[in-house]
């Protein structure tokens, strides 16, 4: 988690020389706030039950409300993001945050881009995962899909520039809406980016990510090797190989043991 406290310095635990965590509690304006939250996923609920739900969180003695922002729900096409409830009242983020402030509850916001959350596509928009060029590939150049319903959909490659472009636009849209609600002006005290990010649990050897942006000749993999070893001679000495340039190296696709090792 990253704190959403304004004018934050280098550390996520210290701001302006003041410790923000003590004995498993946040220290906000000298007040100790236990890091205990109740989950209220407002975008899945009728707005009429938002306030009663927050009241129940308060009655339980929980000081923080935790909620996702499912990118899929708020963005039906690449050029449209509705965080104000214009297309659906369940998507009115400012209204929900105003209710949290009124109830004197702090808020943790989790905007993804991947939220898991038992959400279709793990919260990724349909239009995003339907772009073949963005998809994660395995060592056999087959699209990698989530491990079970509702995640059984293609997964976008984190390193693809188009994916990063869309993520940047999504998070900028979120930032614009939630910034006025960040502590001390509002109830938001914590922000979590991504949730269980691991290509939908496909993080084993040769299982991902062979997207061409990474795996092609001269792709990100060979660029990373050049940055790491600088000299092709140094790399060849380490791996007993005979490459002439970094651009010709592609990621391994099967386990090959070095002789005598």
N, C-alpha and C positions, 0 to 999 in steps of 0.2 A: 504494500500500500504506500501511496505517496500523500503527504499532508497537503491540504489545499489552503494552508494559512498564507495570508498575503505577505509579500516582501520576504519570502522564504530565502534563507541563505543556502550554503552548499549542503548542509546536512539535513536529512529528513527528520531528525530528532531534536535539532537545536535551531532556534531562530533568534537572531540578535543576541546571542549569548545566553538565551534562556532555554533551559531544558523543557522539552515538550512531553516527555514520557517519564513517569515515576511510578514504580510498583505496579506495573501493568495497567496504568491509567494515563490518559492524556491530561496534561496540565494546561488549561485554557483560562487565561486571565486570573491565574492563581487558584482556579477551581479544579479539583480532581474529578475527571470524568472516566469511569470504568469503560474499557473497550469491550462493551457488550451491546449487541444490536439485535433488533427484530426485523426480519425481512418483510417488506411490503412492496410487492411488484405491481405498482399502481396501473401500469399499462395493460395488465391482464384483467383489471377489475372495473366494474361500473364506478364512475366517479362518485356516485351517491354513497358508496361504502368506504371511500378513502378516509374521511374524517372519523367514523366509528372505528376503523382499523387502527388508526393512529392513537385513538383514545385507549384501545386495548394494549397497545405497545407501552403506553405511558403507565397504565395500571399494573403491568407486569414489572415495573421498575426499571425498564430498559431505557437508557438515556439516548440511544442512537437508533435511527432507522436506516436500514441498508436496502438499496434498490439498484437493479440493473437498468440500463437503457439499451433495449434491443434494437440494434441498427436495422434489422430486418423490418421491424414494426414501423419505424420512423422514416424509412426511406424506401419508397416503392419503385423508384427509378433513379438512375445515376444523378440526375439534376434536381431531385426533389427531396427535401428533408423537412418534415413537419414535427417540430418540437413544441408547438403552441396550441395544438389541438384543433387546427382549422379543418382537417379532414376527418378527425375522430376525437371526440372529447376525452377519450382515455389517454391521448398523447399530449395532454396539456401539462408540460413539465413545470412551468412557473406556478400554475395553480396548485400543484401538489407540493411544491417547495414552500409556497406561502402557507399552506396548511401545516406543514412541519414546523415552520417558524412560529405560527400561532400557538401550536401545541407545545412549544418550547422543547422540541426534540432536535438533536443534532442529526446530520445526514451523512452517510457514506454513499457516494455515487460510483457505479461501476458501468462505464459506457462501452466496454469491450476494447477493440472491435469484436473479439471473440468472447462471448459470455458463458458458453455452455448452457447452464440454467435450464436444461431440458427444453430448450427452444429449438424449433426447426432450424437446421443449418448452424446450430450453435449461435444463432443471432446474426449470421451473415445474410445480407440481402440476397434474394433469389437472382436478381440481375447480376450480382457479382460472381456467384459460383457457377453461373451458366456461361462464363467466358472461358473457353478451352485454353486459350493462351496463358491464362493466369493460374491454371490448376497445378497442384503438386503432383509429380510423377514418381513412380517407384523405379527400381533399377531395370525393369523390363519396359519402361516408358509407358506404363499404364496409369491412368488417373487413380489417385489415392482417395478413398472415401472414408467417411466417419465409421466408427466401429459398430454402431447400433442405432436404431431409431431413437430420437428424431435427427440424429447426426449423419445418417447415411447419404451424404451428398458430397460432391467434390469439394476440395479444400483449396483456397487460394494460397499461392506461394508468397511468403512474407517478403522475399527479396525482389519480387517483380515490381518494376517501377510503376506500373499502372495500379497495382494493388496499393502501393504506398501513396500514390496520388489520391485514390479514393478514400483511404483511411485518413489522410491528412484533412481532406474536406469534411469528413464526418466529425472528426474530433474538433476541428475549428468551429463547426456549427454548434456542437455541444458546448464548447468553451464560451461562445458568445452568449448562450442562454444561461449557463450556470455561474458565470463569473460574478454577477451582482449578488449571488446568493452564497458566496464563499465567506467564511468566517474572517473578520468579526462582523461584517455587514449582514451576513445571513447564516443559515444553519449548517452549510456544508463544511465539514472539517476533514474529511478523508476522500481520496479518489483512488480507485483501483483500475489500472489499465490491463486489459486482458484477464482471463480467468482460466486456469488450467491450459495454457497455450502449449500445444505439442503436436500440431497437425492432427488434432482429434485423436490423440493417443497412438499415432503412427510415428514413433520416434526411435524405432529399432534400426539396426544396421541394414543398409540397402533398401529400406522401406520408403524413404523420402530424403531429400527433395532433389529430384532430377529434372526439375523444370529447366527447359532450354536456356533460360537466362543464366542459370548456374552451371549446367552440365555441358553446354556446347563448347567447342574449341574456342579458346579465347574468352570464355565466360567468366562468371564471378569466381568459380573454383580455381581456375588457373591464375586469375588476378590475385586471389588470396595467397596462393603459393609463391607468387613473385614477390609479394609484400613480405612474406615470412622469410624466404630464403635469399632474396635479392639476386643471387647468382645462380644460374642453372647448373654450374659446376658444383656448387655447394649441395644443391638438391640431389644431383646424381651421386655424389659421394655418400649421402645419407641413405639413399634407397638402392644403391647399386644399379642405377638405371642409366640410360644413354639418350636422354632427351636432348634436343638441340635448342629448343626454346620453350618457354612456359606456355605459350598459346596452344601448343599441341597436346597438353596434358588435360585429360578429362577425369572425372571422379571414378574410382574403382566401383565395379558392379558385381563383384564376387570376391570371396575371401581367397587371397593368394599368399601363401606363406613363403617368406624369403628362404632360399637354400642356406643350410647351415645355421639357421636362427632358431 
